[in-house]
């Protein structure tokens, strides 16, 4: 029998067009700027992926069928009764060559069931289904198809009932990095994270519902999806600015450059003068329709100050990974950076005029200063906002330099330096640890103590000067996060590795990476979300934290350059990653402890300049066994010894300190 569940878990399903496309009560064409042409029909098209049209497109054996009693999304699901030999399947002919991930939400009351993909009759991948009576998301990765191949997608029975819903096809990520290490934990973690992250990528050209949320499980219409990936709740048909900003690094590692650019551009286009240069909080996967649960009208939509600035910072980060000149040449993006770092601040700096962008002090639909939505405080300025503003200034300086606008670059470099000085000498007060100021209220009252996001964002954004005061505050963050102040949602905890990597606290950062990974099968506090590991931010951040965090990779594709610095924890002897793509080249990188690094320029047309960094002050660094005089560089208060070498295509170079 199929169980009834007290709470529906709505997600995406293929729907017939229900109504004209409406955004926040206004026609979308009037509310938003023109968008690029929609992609053509996808090469792999699943019929009725959410079983909303009953059995259409699927084959059912006896003991199987469709039902409406416990769907994951929409109103329908497929079921298989317990016992061997039962199957629900669909066979599709590929229109073009490609590689795909297949994902589905499945619940099962026994073991032995399977989710299977067969290409021309041969098994191309399968997942055994565990005994888990609540929905979780299962994926078959990298199914390769050639034009004309037949793909069978099948769900097969086990010892108990199986419920299936919301099948999704993702294009396999352009990059498939592989990790090896002395520590099997990081190998398993990275393999899981890259596969899970890739499974959230939308297939451009797919027709799907819009404005799906917990109140509208079937959405309010349909649209054609554009390059994008899930960033936010898995039961809503959208990506969120906050989540997306934290996922850009992991997406870049996987080569999702088209998705990053398209999503960032969509947010940029929404930050209009009418919106007072706030970007909207969430966009549907068509990259143009504002998610209705978070957008009512131009005066009432969810907006949080840090996101405005984070999108500038992350656009620069995506540019450094991809080398895509659109980040400095596209007027929509460039105008966004300028408005976010000038007019936005001027418009939102009235109650405490000091050059720091403010929130309203009210609720999220009137604009809030902090990402911490759970507190009882109502700050107008917060640590996460001022820290994000600092990084936006730094990003604007870097982007302007690459655009050839040297005066503008120098202006924003000074703005960043001045803001950091103001923060450390005045804004943050004189206290230390839990007594340090992290926010201000409408009446000028200073907030201290534990503020979650408006606490850990301050060191994460490196607005805090390195030294004893910051060290004490990092201890405070670790203590609070390990005790009664621990956030209840895993996606908040996913920021902690970034916070500690920023100050070379590698063991603590690794501790929190392991914690996030180890919680992946536990139920998320939002029941509709499924297990923690099915919150998209979790997998993307672990991918990014492995490469940018543990491996210390800093790409600069526009300059054909990169730097590296080992951040391996004390209990990890070595770590190697193959297939790191920066611009048009791919690399392999290995760290042996903190004293030896090996870089291979594996494929691509260009030579790259590699700055190999090692912690400490060393007189010499050996390059392929030949000693060189080291240079020193201070990075966020830490001294590194450096050697710079040109690595031609096909060449492997080893740098080592004695």
Secondary structure, 3 states (H helix, E strand, C coil): CCCCCCCCCCCCCCCCCCCCCEECCEEHHHHCCCCCCCCCCCCCCCCCCCCCCCCCCCEECCCEEEECCCCCCCCCEEEECCCCCCEEEEEEECCCCEEEEEEEEEEECCCCCEEEEEECCEEEEEEECCCEEEEEEEEEEEEEECCCCEEEEEEECCCCCEEEEEEEEEECCCCCCEEEECCHHHHHHHHHHHHHHHCCECCCCCEEEECCECCECCCCEEEECCCCECECCCCCCEEEHHHHHHHHHHHHHCCCHHHHHHHHHHHHHHCCCCCCCCCCCEEECCCCCECCCCEEECCEECCEHHHHHHHHHHHHHHHHHHCCCHHHHCHHHHHHHHHHHCHHHHHCCCCCCCCCCCCCCCCHHHCECCCCCCCCCCCCEEHHHHHHHHHHHHHHHHHHHHCCCHHHHHHHHHHHHHHHHHHHHHHCCCCCHHHCCCEECCCCCEECCCCCHHHHHHHHCCCCCCCHHHHHHHHHHHHHHHCCCCCCCHHHHCCHHHHHHCCCCHHHHHHHHHHHHHCCCCECCCHHHCEHHHCHHHHHHHHHHHHHHHCCCEEEHHHCEEEEECCCCCCCCEEEEEEEEECCEEEEEEEECCCEEEEEEEECCCCEEEEEEEECCCCEEEECCEEEECEEEEECCEEEEEEEEEECCCCEEEEECC
